[in-house]
Each structure stands twice: as C-alpha cells, then as structure tokens.
Amino acid sequence: RQHPPTTLELITAHVEGSPRCVGLRTAREALRHVRPGTDSVPETQLRRLIRNAGFPEPMVNQPAYGADGLYLARPDLSYPELKIAIEYLGDVHRTDPRTWRSDIERHQRLRDAGWIVLEASADSVADPVSLLHRLHRAITARS
C-alpha cells in the first residue's frame, strides 16, 4: 500500500497486451478482483468472501475521521457511511506487543467515535458463518 512495486494500470496493460501466453485467462480473471491499497492476501480473501456472500463491497484502507474531522484510523475494510470497520488480525497482531497495543488503541478510537468494529482472523476466513452473521447484524442496525 505504501510503496507498491507497480500499478493496477500497468499490470492490466501488460495482461491485455499479451495475446497468447500460459495463464492469461487466469490473469484476466484475477484482475477483476484486484483492489489497490490492500495490505495482505488474507484481507483480500476476507473482502472477496464478504462480497461473494452478497454484501456490498467494503472500502479498502479508507481513512476514517471523527465528527471533528480528526483522523481516527485506517480500517482494513469498512463501510464508512455506516461507520462499520472490519479488521483482519493475523498472528502478528497477537504476538507482537507493540502491534497488539496499537490495535487496541485504534479500535477504541473508532468505537469512541460510534463505529462498530468487527475483528476477523484466519479462522473467520476459513469458517466465515459467525463473522458474516455479525456483519449482517451490523449493517441491518445501521441501515
């Protein structure tokens, strides 16, 4: 997200400019699912899982601001108009004390500003029923 090695436009031009090569069909299909600004493969899997379950596609790493205009956080996935954030927490969020403390503070800032924060893990991606149920409840409550 910070310093991408290329752009979606360059990748698309390369794929579309390759009339015949092994994997071209797969590359074209994959391009439909790419969103600039993502931080990890699990976040992308989570976004696609949410979309494939029939929910609107969440924003990717969209900065969130409070009513006073001050920066709150940059949730992994969000529905800013509903104030719903979805955070993917990989193992580093559990094993690195600094990351863990930062997560707590960031999530609390969002909650203090009236956001619903849903946390997801690898288990949530592998078996998403509970997470999707929580997301449905959150969207229903805010719609």
TORPA-4810 file (N, C-alpha, C, O; in nm, 3 decimals):
<nodes>
NODE_1_0.082_-0.120_0.000_0.000_0.000_0.000_0.086_0.125_0.000_0.055_0.221_-0.070_R
NODE_2_0.193_0.125_0.078_0.276_0.243_0.091_0.360_0.270_-0.034_0.360_0.382_-0.086_Q
NODE_3_0.431_0.168_-0.082_0.520_0.184_-0.197_0.503_0.064_-0.291_0.592_-0.020_-0.301_H
NODE_4_0.390_0.058_-0.361_0.368_-0.059_-0.447_0.471_-0.065_-0.559_0.510_0.038_-0.614_P
NODE_5_0.516_-0.186_-0.593_0.617_-0.201_-0.698_0.565_-0.172_-0.838_0.643_-0.153_-0.931_P
NODE_6_0.432_-0.168_-0.853_0.372_-0.139_-0.982_0.233_-0.084_-0.959_0.192_-0.062_-0.845_T
NODE_7_0.159_-0.062_-1.067_0.022_-0.011_-1.056_-0.074_-0.108_-1.123_-0.034_-0.190_-1.205_T
NODE_8_-0.198_-0.098_-1.087_-0.301_-0.181_-1.150_-0.309_-0.151_-1.299_-0.332_-0.241_-1.380_L
NODE_9_-0.289_-0.025_-1.335_-0.294_0.013_-1.476_-0.184_-0.056_-1.556_-0.209_-0.105_-1.666_E
NODE_10_-0.062_-0.059_-1.501_0.050_-0.124_-1.571_0.029_-0.275_-1.582_0.059_-0.335_-1.685_L
NODE_11_-0.022_-0.335_-1.476_-0.048_-0.479_-1.480_-0.156_-0.510_-1.584_-0.142_-0.603_-1.663_I
NODE_12_-0.262_-0.431_-1.583_-0.371_-0.450_-1.679_-0.320_-0.435_-1.822_-0.353_-0.516_-1.908_T
NODE_13_-0.241_-0.332_-1.847_-0.186_-0.311_-1.981_-0.100_-0.428_-2.023_-0.105_-0.471_-2.139_A
NODE_14_-0.020_-0.482_-1.931_0.065_-0.596_-1.963_-0.020_-0.720_-1.997_0.007_-0.788_-2.096_H
NODE_15_-0.121_-0.746_-1.915_-0.205_-0.864_-1.939_-0.283_-0.848_-2.070_-0.290_-0.941_-2.150_V
NODE_16_-0.340_-0.730_-2.090_-0.418_-0.708_-2.212_-0.329_-0.704_-2.337_-0.376_-0.730_-2.448_E
NODE_17_-0.202_-0.670_-2.320_-0.109_-0.665_-2.432_-0.044_-0.797_-2.464_0.039_-0.805_-2.554_G
NODE_18_-0.080_-0.900_-2.390_-0.025_-1.034_-2.412_-0.130_-1.119_-2.482_-0.219_-1.174_-2.417_S
NODE_19_-0.121_-1.130_-2.614_-0.227_-1.201_-2.686_-0.232_-1.351_-2.656_-0.340_-1.410_-2.654_P
NODE_20_-0.117_-1.411_-2.631_-0.114_-1.555_-2.603_-0.001_-1.587_-2.506_0.116_-1.562_-2.534_R
NODE_21_-0.039_-1.642_-2.395_0.062_-1.694_-2.303_-0.009_-1.783_-2.201_-0.129_-1.772_-2.179_C
NODE_22_0.068_-1.871_-2.141_0.014_-1.962_-2.042_-0.036_-1.879_-1.922_0.036_-1.793_-1.872_V
NODE_23_-0.156_-1.906_-1.877_-0.211_-1.839_-1.760_-0.281_-1.708_-1.788_-0.322_-1.639_-1.695_G
NODE_24_-0.297_-1.672_-1.913_-0.358_-1.543_-1.949_-0.503_-1.535_-1.901_-0.545_-1.432_-1.848_L
NODE_25_-0.577_-1.641_-1.919_-0.718_-1.641_-1.875_-0.726_-1.624_-1.723_-0.811_-1.550_-1.673_R
NODE_26_-0.639_-1.692_-1.650_-0.637_-1.679_-1.505_-0.598_-1.538_-1.463_-0.656_-1.483_-1.369_T
NODE_27_-0.501_-1.480_-1.532_-0.458_-1.343_-1.501_-0.571_-1.244_-1.525_-0.592_-1.153_-1.444_A
NODE_28_-0.642_-1.260_-1.633_-0.755_-1.169_-1.662_-0.864_-1.182_-1.556_-0.922_-1.082_-1.514_R
NODE_29_-0.892_-1.303_-1.514_-0.992_-1.325_-1.410_-0.945_-1.264_-1.277_-1.023_-1.202_-1.206_E
NODE_30_-0.819_-1.283_-1.245_-0.765_-1.229_-1.120_-0.772_-1.076_-1.117_-0.796_-1.018_-1.011_A
NODE_31_-0.750_-1.013_-1.229_-0.754_-0.866_-1.235_-0.890_-0.811_-1.192_-0.897_-0.700_-1.140_L
NODE_32_-0.995_-0.886_-1.214_-1.128_-0.840_-1.174_-1.140_-0.826_-1.022_-1.228_-0.755_-0.973_R
NODE_33_-1.052_-0.893_-0.949_-1.062_-0.896_-0.803_-0.957_-0.810_-0.733_-0.958_-0.800_-0.610_H
NODE_34_-0.868_-0.750_-0.808_-0.760_-0.670_-0.750_-0.813_-0.534_-0.708_-0.888_-0.470_-0.782_V
NODE_35_-0.775_-0.490_-0.589_-0.806_-0.356_-0.540_-0.677_-0.293_-0.492_-0.612_-0.348_-0.403_R
NODE_36_-0.639_-0.180_-0.548_-0.518_-0.113_-0.499_-0.532_-0.076_-0.352_-0.642_-0.049_-0.304_P
NODE_37_-0.420_-0.076_-0.282_-0.419_-0.032_-0.143_-0.436_-0.141_-0.040_-0.438_-0.113_0.080_G
NODE_38_-0.449_-0.266_-0.083_-0.463_-0.373_0.016_-0.327_-0.404_0.078_-0.222_-0.380_0.018_T
NODE_39_-0.333_-0.458_0.199_-0.210_-0.486_0.272_-0.171_-0.632_0.274_-0.054_-0.664_0.296_D
NODE_40_-0.265_-0.722_0.251_-0.230_-0.863_0.262_-0.327_-0.951_0.183_-0.438_-0.910_0.151_S
NODE_41_-0.283_-1.071_0.154_-0.367_-1.169_0.087_-0.488_-1.204_0.174_-0.599_-1.211_0.122_V
NODE_42_-0.471_-1.228_0.306_-0.590_-1.259_0.387_-0.694_-1.148_0.386_-0.814_-1.177_0.389_P
NODE_43_-0.653_-1.021_0.383_-0.750_-0.912_0.374_-0.827_-0.920_0.243_-0.948_-0.897_0.239_E
NODE_44_-0.757_-0.953_0.135_-0.823_-0.968_0.005_-0.920_-1.086_0.009_-1.031_-1.076_-0.042_T
NODE_45_-0.878_-1.196_0.069_-0.967_-1.312_0.081_-1.092_-1.276_0.161_-1.202_-1.317_0.127_Q
NODE_46_-1.073_-1.199_0.267_-1.185_-1.157_0.350_-1.280_-1.066_0.271_-1.401_-1.082_0.278_L
NODE_47_-1.225_-0.972_0.196_-1.308_-0.882_0.116_-1.388_-0.960_0.012_-1.507_-0.935_-0.006_R
NODE_48_-1.323_-1.054_-0.054_-1.392_-1.134_-0.155_-1.499_-1.223_-0.093_-1.606_-1.243_-0.150_R
NODE_49_-1.470_-1.278_0.025_-1.565_-1.361_0.095_-1.691_-1.279_0.129_-1.803_-1.327_0.112_L
NODE_50_-1.671_-1.157_0.177_-1.783_-1.068_0.210_-1.865_-1.038_0.084_-1.988_-1.045_0.086_I
NODE_51_-1.797_-1.005_-0.022_-1.865_-0.973_-0.148_-1.938_-1.095_-0.204_-2.052_-1.083_-0.249_R
NODE_52_-1.874_-1.211_-0.200_-1.936_-1.333_-0.251_-2.056_-1.378_-0.168_-2.140_-1.453_-0.216_N
NODE_53_-2.064_-1.331_-0.043_-2.178_-1.364_0.043_-2.297_-1.272_0.015_-2.402_-1.285_0.077_A
NODE_54_-2.279_-1.178_-0.079_-2.389_-1.092_-0.118_-2.391_-0.954_-0.053_-2.483_-0.876_-0.076_G
NODE_55_-2.290_-0.924_0.027_-2.282_-0.792_0.089_-2.221_-0.693_-0.010_-2.150_-0.734_-0.102_F
NODE_56_-2.248_-0.565_0.008_-2.180_-0.465_-0.075_-2.030_-0.474_-0.051_-1.985_-0.511_0.057_P
NODE_57_-1.953_-0.440_-0.152_-1.807_-0.446_-0.136_-1.761_-0.337_-0.040_-1.793_-0.220_-0.059_E
NODE_58_-1.686_-0.376_0.063_-1.635_-0.274_0.155_-1.519_-0.195_0.094_-1.451_-0.242_0.003_P
NODE_59_-1.498_-0.077_0.147_-1.384_0.005_0.106_-1.257_-0.059_0.162_-1.260_-0.124_0.267_M
NODE_60_-1.146_-0.040_0.092_-1.017_-0.095_0.133_-0.928_0.018_0.187_-0.898_0.114_0.116_V
NODE_61_-0.888_0.006_0.313_-0.796_0.101_0.376_-0.837_0.247_0.356_-0.755_0.333_0.325_N
NODE_62_-0.965_0.273_0.373_-1.019_0.409_0.362_-1.000_0.480_0.497_-1.049_0.430_0.598_Q
NODE_63_-0.931_0.593_0.501_-0.914_0.663_0.628_-1.050_0.700_0.689_-1.142_0.740_0.619_P
NODE_64_-1.059_0.685_0.821_-1.181_0.718_0.895_-1.153_0.841_0.980_-1.047_0.853_1.042_A
NODE_65_-1.248_0.933_0.981_-1.234_1.058_1.056_-1.351_1.073_1.151_-1.462_1.027_1.124_Y
NODE_66_-1.327_1.139_1.263_-1.432_1.165_1.360_-1.517_1.283_1.316_-1.487_1.347_1.215_G
NODE_67_-1.622_1.311_1.391_-1.712_1.422_1.360_-1.637_1.555_1.361_-1.676_1.650_1.293_A
NODE_68_-1.528_1.561_1.438_-1.447_1.683_1.446_-1.344_1.693_1.333_-1.267_1.789_1.327_D
NODE_69_-1.345_1.593_1.243_-1.253_1.593_1.130_-1.116_1.536_1.160_-1.031_1.530_1.072_G
NODE_70_-1.094_1.492_1.284_-0.964_1.435_1.321_-0.955_1.289_1.277_-1.053_1.214_1.282_L
NODE_71_-0.836_1.252_1.233_-0.810_1.116_1.186_-0.827_1.016_1.300_-0.778_1.038_1.411_Y
NODE_72_-0.899_0.907_1.272_-0.920_0.801_1.371_-0.834_0.679_1.342_-0.761_0.631_1.428_L
NODE_73_-0.844_0.630_1.219_-0.777_0.504_1.183_-0.795_0.480_1.035_-0.864_0.554_0.965_A
NODE_74_-0.731_0.375_0.988_-0.746_0.330_0.851_-0.785_0.182_0.857_-0.698_0.094_0.848_R
NODE_75_-0.915_0.153_0.873_-0.957_0.013_0.884_-0.921_-0.067_0.758_-0.919_-0.012_0.647_P
NODE_76_-0.893_-0.194_0.776_-0.862_-0.280_0.662_-0.975_-0.276_0.561_-0.953_-0.255_0.441_D
NODE_77_-1.096_-0.295_0.609_-1.217_-0.291_0.526_-1.320_-0.207_0.602_-1.324_-0.209_0.725_L
NODE_78_-1.402_-0.136_0.529_-1.502_-0.055_0.600_-1.619_-0.017_0.511_-1.612_-0.020_0.388_S
NODE_79_-1.724_0.020_0.580_-1.841_0.085_0.521_-1.851_0.220_0.592_-1.925_0.234_0.689_Y
NODE_80_-1.776_0.319_0.544_-1.769_0.447_0.614_-1.904_0.512_0.639_-1.926_0.571_0.744_P
NODE_81_-1.996_0.502_0.542_-2.126_0.566_0.557_-2.208_0.504_0.670_-2.300_0.567_0.723_E
NODE_82_-2.176_0.380_0.706_-2.244_0.310_0.815_-2.160_0.306_0.943_-2.206_0.258_1.047_L
NODE_83_-2.039_0.355_0.933_-1.944_0.350_1.045_-1.922_0.206_1.093_-1.933_0.175_1.211_K
NODE_84_-1.891_0.120_0.996_-1.859_-0.020_1.025_-1.718_-0.047_0.974_-1.689_-0.024_0.856_I
NODE_85_-1.631_-0.095_1.062_-1.494_-0.131_1.027_-1.476_-0.281_1.044_-1.529_-0.340_1.138_A
NODE_86_-1.401_-0.341_0.954_-1.367_-0.483_0.963_-1.216_-0.493_0.961_-1.151_-0.453_0.864_I
NODE_87_-1.161_-0.545_1.068_-1.016_-0.554_1.083_-0.973_-0.699_1.078_-1.024_-0.782_1.153_E
NODE_88_-0.878_-0.730_0.989_-0.821_-0.865_0.983_-0.700_-0.866_1.077_-0.607_-0.787_1.061_Y
NODE_89_-0.703_-0.956_1.174_-0.594_-0.965_1.271_-0.518_-1.094_1.252_-0.561_-1.201_1.296_L
NODE_90_-0.404_-1.085_1.184_-0.317_-1.200_1.168_-0.240_-1.226_1.298_-0.256_-1.152_1.395_G
NODE_91_-0.159_-1.328_1.299_-0.088_-1.366_1.421_0.004_-1.256_1.475_0.026_-1.248_1.595_D
NODE_92_0.057_-1.170_1.387_0.146_-1.064_1.436_0.070_-0.970_1.529_0.130_-0.908_1.617_V
NODE_93_-0.061_-0.958_1.510_-0.142_-0.872_1.597_-0.153_-0.931_1.737_-0.187_-0.860_1.832_H
NODE_94_-0.125_-1.059_1.748_-0.131_-1.128_1.877_0.007_-1.144_1.939_0.022_-1.136_2.061_R
NODE_95_0.107_-1.166_1.856_0.239_-1.200_1.909_0.331_-1.080_1.929_0.426_-1.087_2.008_T
NODE_96_0.305_-0.970_1.859_0.389_-0.851_1.872_0.322_-0.753_1.968_0.218_-0.697_1.934_D
NODE_97_0.380_-0.731_2.086_0.315_-0.644_2.186_0.285_-0.504_2.134_0.180_-0.448_2.166_P
NODE_98_0.374_-0.447_2.056_0.352_-0.312_2.004_0.233_-0.307_1.909_0.151_-0.216_1.915_R
NODE_99_0.224_-0.406_1.821_0.111_-0.414_1.729_-0.020_-0.435_1.805_-0.121_-0.371_1.774_T
NODE_100_-0.017_-0.523_1.904_-0.135_-0.553_1.985_-0.186_-0.427_2.055_-0.306_-0.398_2.055_W
NODE_101_-0.094_-0.351_2.116_-0.134_-0.228_2.186_-0.188_-0.125_2.087_-0.286_-0.056_2.116_R
NODE_102_-0.126_-0.115_1.971_-0.173_-0.021_1.869_-0.313_-0.058_1.821_-0.397_0.030_1.800_S
NODE_103_-0.338_-0.187_1.803_-0.471_-0.233_1.762_-0.577_-0.193_1.864_-0.683_-0.142_1.828_D
NODE_104_-0.547_-0.215_1.990_-0.642_-0.181_2.097_-0.676_-0.033_2.092_-0.793_0.005_2.097_I
NODE_105_-0.575_0.052_2.082_-0.597_0.197_2.079_-0.674_0.239_1.954_-0.766_0.320_1.963_E
NODE_106_-0.638_0.185_1.839_-0.704_0.220_1.713_-0.851_0.177_1.716_-0.939_0.255_1.677_R
NODE_107_-0.878_0.056_1.761_-1.016_0.007_1.766_-1.098_0.089_1.865_-1.216_0.116_1.841_H
NODE_108_-1.037_0.127_1.975_-1.109_0.207_2.074_-1.143_0.346_2.021_-1.251_0.398_2.048_Q
NODE_109_-1.049_0.406_1.946_-1.079_0.537_1.885_-1.200_0.527_1.794_-1.287_0.614_1.795_R
NODE_110_-1.205_0.421_1.715_-1.319_0.402_1.626_-1.448_0.384_1.706_-1.550_0.446_1.676_L
NODE_111_-1.444_0.298_1.807_-1.563_0.274_1.889_-1.608_0.401_1.961_-1.728_0.429_1.970_R
NODE_112_-1.513_0.478_2.013_-1.547_0.603_2.080_-1.617_0.700_1.986_-1.697_0.783_2.029_D
NODE_113_-1.587_0.690_1.857_-1.648_0.777_1.756_-1.777_0.716_1.699_-1.833_0.768_1.603_A
NODE_114_-1.823_0.606_1.759_-1.950_0.548_1.718_-1.942_0.439_1.612_-2.045_0.399_1.558_G
NODE_115_-1.822_0.392_1.582_-1.807_0.286_1.483_-1.831_0.150_1.545_-1.804_0.129_1.664_W
NODE_116_-1.882_0.058_1.465_-1.884_-0.084_1.500_-1.756_-0.143_1.442_-1.729_-0.128_1.323_I
NODE_117_-1.678_-0.211_1.525_-1.553_-0.272_1.479_-1.568_-0.424_1.488_-1.586_-0.479_1.597_V
NODE_118_-1.560_-0.489_1.373_-1.563_-0.635_1.367_-1.421_-0.683_1.344_-1.351_-0.634_1.256_L
NODE_119_-1.379_-0.780_1.424_-1.244_-0.834_1.411_-1.252_-0.973_1.350_-1.337_-1.054_1.388_E
NODE_120_-1.163_-0.999_1.256_-1.160_-1.127_1.186_-1.020_-1.187_1.195_-0.921_-1.114_1.207_A
NODE_121_-1.013_-1.319_1.189_-0.886_-1.390_1.192_-0.885_-1.493_1.080_-0.978_-1.501_1.000_S
NODE_122_-0.780_-1.571_1.075_-0.772_-1.679_0.976_-0.889_-1.775_0.992_-0.941_-1.827_0.893_A
NODE_123_-0.931_-1.799_1.116_-1.046_-1.886_1.139_-1.173_-1.827_1.080_-1.258_-1.900_1.030_D
NODE_124_-1.186_-1.694_1.084_-1.303_-1.627_1.027_-1.309_-1.646_0.876_-1.418_-1.656_0.819_S
NODE_125_-1.193_-1.649_0.812_-1.189_-1.669_0.667_-1.216_-1.815_0.634_-1.286_-1.845_0.537_V
NODE_126_-1.162_-1.907_0.714_-1.182_-2.050_0.690_-1.326_-2.092_0.715_-1.380_-2.178_0.645_A
NODE_127_-1.389_-2.033_0.816_-1.528_-2.065_0.852_-1.600_-1.934_0.884_-1.607_-1.894_1.000_D
NODE_128_-1.652_-1.868_0.782_-1.699_-1.730_0.797_-1.840_-1.711_0.850_-1.886_-1.597_0.860_P
NODE_129_-1.911_-1.816_0.884_-2.052_-1.803_0.921_-2.073_-1.701_1.032_-2.159_-1.613_1.020_V
NODE_130_-1.998_-1.711_1.139_-2.015_-1.620_1.253_-1.985_-1.475_1.214_-2.061_-1.385_1.248_S
NODE_131_-1.874_-1.454_1.143_-1.838_-1.319_1.101_-1.945_-1.260_1.009_-1.984_-1.144_1.026_L
NODE_132_-1.991_-1.337_0.913_-2.093_-1.287_0.821_-2.224_-1.256_0.894_-2.295_-1.163_0.858_L
NODE_133_-2.255_-1.334_0.996_-2.374_-1.307_1.077_-2.357_-1.174_1.152_-2.450_-1.093_1.157_H
NODE_134_-2.239_-1.153_1.211_-2.213_-1.026_1.282_-2.219_-0.909_1.184_-2.273_-0.803_1.217_R
NODE_135_-2.164_-0.927_1.064_-2.168_-0.821_0.964_-2.312_-0.790_0.924_-2.349_-0.674_0.910_L
NODE_136_-2.391_-0.893_0.904_-2.532_-0.873_0.870_-2.604_-0.793_0.979_-2.678_-0.700_0.949_H
NODE_137_-2.581_-0.831_1.104_-2.644_-0.759_1.217_-2.599_-0.613_1.219_-2.681_-0.523_1.241_R
NODE_138_-2.470_-0.589_1.196_-2.418_-0.452_1.199_-2.478_-0.368_1.087_-2.519_-0.254_1.110_A
NODE_139_-2.482_-0.422_0.966_-2.537_-0.348_0.853_-2.686_-0.322_0.874_-2.735_-0.213_0.846_I
NODE_140_-2.758_-0.422_0.922_-2.902_-0.406_0.950_-2.924_-0.297_1.055_-3.014_-0.215_1.040_T
NODE_141_-2.844_-0.298_1.159_-2.859_-0.198_1.266_-2.833_-0.057_1.216_-2.891_0.039_1.267_A
NODE_142_-2.746_-0.042_1.118_-2.708_0.090_1.070_-2.783_0.135_0.945_-2.771_0.250_0.904_R
NODE_143_-2.860_0.045_0.885_-2.931_0.080_0.760_-3.066_0.142_0.790_-3.139_0.177_0.698_S
</nodes>
